[in-house]
Amino acid sequence: MEQAVFTVNNVWMMISTGLVFIMHLGFASLESGLTRSKNTTNVLFKNTLIPGIGLLTYALLGFNLMYPGFAAGTSMDFFGFSGFGLTLPEGGETNKYNVGYTYWTDFLFQGMFAATCATIVSGAVAERIKLNSFMVFSILFVAVTYPIIGSWKWGYGWLNTLGFWDFAGSTLVHSVGGWGALAGILLLGARIGKYEGKKINVIAGHSMPLAVLGTFMLWLGWFGFNGGSVLSADPGATSRVLVMTSLAAAAGGIAAALTIMFTTKKYDLGMVLNGILAGLVGITAGADQMGVLDSVLIGLISGVIVVFAVLVFDKLRIDDPVGALSVHLVCGIFGTLAVGIFGAKAGMNQLMIQLLGVAACGATAFGSAFLFFFVIKKTMGLRVTAEEEIEGLDHHEHGMNAYNLQNAEVVEKKVKTHDNGVSKEEKVLA
């Protein structure tokens, strides 16, 4: 019986790993859809390499930085390292941290999380960062910053001992990535033409279908992101987490739709997509603790917050092409604090612990990211030239276009059509 339960748990964790892997396709589609067509290959290239960077660096040192062997419930350690590479633990394939499934499955599941941090940064700095510079940053951020911060809670470090709660990563994944994105944006500056005097110009993405596809792929992936964070196939706990996750996403999308409509008198699809993601990020810290009403409220609040966050960042001249700061940073912070407001141990004490965790993780993530980006800026350079930015990174960085429409022959044909029995000629493209 024990072996059967172990096998079922391991299968569910492998399925969850696959779902989290699908999130990278979601990010690639969303970010490319919300940016201009001349930079599509560049965005896709970054999102294609990031999972590879995440897995390899996590195998080399990240996994053992995040799980260094801190003593559960008593450790106040900030840093630990149990050695380079992957090592089969004593006792065969049994995982010493999460005994319900294998060591190998645990590594792969956690490695997929690690890559997500850099993906969040990718969208925020899109359309003006040098490709090589971004890749160097991603290696450093994923290999060092993310796992060290993660060890404070998930590796049984000092935040875990204090009682900080982040079930699946509103702070440890999403706001950490958001802080990294903010550091990059501040050092890069805005895209050419985004801000002119007091005017804020809209730079529209080139494909809303891609953005919608990406959003729904992310929602699907979140079933593994949050559902897998139960760390077992427990029917009740897993089902509850999936329901609360989806309720928050639904409420976030509706709240964002209504908020932007009342604010601008327009139904902005991009805001609705970010509202769905905001609800998902907001519920992630406490999906295992919330009830139906709690989850809906968290989603509704997240959906409202994300709209105003986008507007405020624009007012502050902080140029974020995909709304990553509003979704992942702002709603990641809110979701973490929501554990102290709505969660099982809600109260002033828990709220203060959550606030301490947000502050510590934020200061470390932003500080290290700013340092990485600053050194890269002074050595390799951070931003492409004005000419490269205007003409598009696809051409200058990759020598190819995502859409080779200029190669298509345009042939005009005259055809006869009938409208209410009246014959007329029209030109069509063949």
C-alpha positions, 0 to 999 in steps of 0.5 A: 500500500505504501508503495502504491501511494508513493507511486501515485504521489510521484506520478502527480508530481511529474504531471505537475512538473509538466504543467509548470513546464507548459507555463514557459510556452505561456510566457513566451506567447504572452510576452511576444503577443504584447510586444511589437512584431519586430522583436518577436524572435528576440522575445521567443529566443529568450523564453526558449533558452531560459528553461535550459539555463534554469535547469542547468544552473539549478542542477549545478548549484541552485538545488543545493543552495535552496535545500542546503540541509537546514534543520526544520523548525529551528534553523535561523540560517540565511545561507547554506550550500550542500555542494555542487551537482546532483547527488543521489541521497542516502536511501536510494531515490527517496527524497529527504525533504519531501519523502512522498516522491523521488529526489529526481522528481523533486529536482525537476519540479523545483527547477521549473520554478527556478526558471520562472523568475528570469521569465518574469524579468524577460517581459519587463525589459523587452524590446531594448535590452541586449540579448547577451547581457540579459542571458548573463543576468539570467544565469546569475539571478537564477543560479544565486539569488532565487535559490538563496531566497527560496532556502529561507522558507522552502529550505527550512531557513530563518523565515520558515522558523519565524512562521512566514508562509508562502505556499507556492511562491507569491513572494519567493517566485513572483515578487522576486522576479518582479523586483529583478524586473524593476531593477532592470527597468530602472537601469535600462530606461523607457523604450524610445517614443514611450514618453514624450514630455507629459504625454504617455504613448501607447505602444501596442503589442502586435498579437492579442491572439498570442497574448490570450493563448499565453494567458490560458496556457499560464492558467493551465500551468498554474494547476501544476504550479499550485496543485503540485505545491501540495507535494502529494496527490492528496485528493482533498488538499489538491482539489481544494487548491485547484478550485481556490486557484481558479476562483481567484483567476476568474474573479481577477479577470472580471474585476480588471474588466470592470475596473478598466471600463469604469476608468477609461470607458473601454473594455481593454482585453490586455487588462483582463488578461493581466487581471486573470494573472493577477488573481493567480499570483495573488492566491498563490501564497495562500491557496492551501489556506483559503476558503471560497469567499477568501479566494474570490476576494483575493482575486477581486482585489488583485484584479483592481490592484493590477489595473491601477498599478499599470496606470501608476507605473506609467505615471512614474515613467517606468516602462513595462511592456507586458505589465510584469511589475503590476502582475508579479511584483505588486500582486505578489506582495499583496498575495503574501500579505493576504495570508495574514489577512485571510489565512488560517492564522490571520492576525496582526502577528502573522501579517507582520511576519508576512511583511517582514518576509516581503521586505527581506526577500524584496531587498535581497532580490532588488539589491542583487538584481540591481548589482548584476545589471549595474556591473553588466551595464558598465562592462558589457553594456545593457541597452541596444543602440537607438538604431537597433531598437527602432529597426527591431531586435529581430533583425540586429540580434538574430538576422531573421524575422518572426514573420516573413511577410515581406517575402510573400507575393501580393497579387491583385485580382479583380473578381465579381461578387454579388450583393443583393443581386448587384454585380460589382468588382473588388480587388483582393489579395491572392 
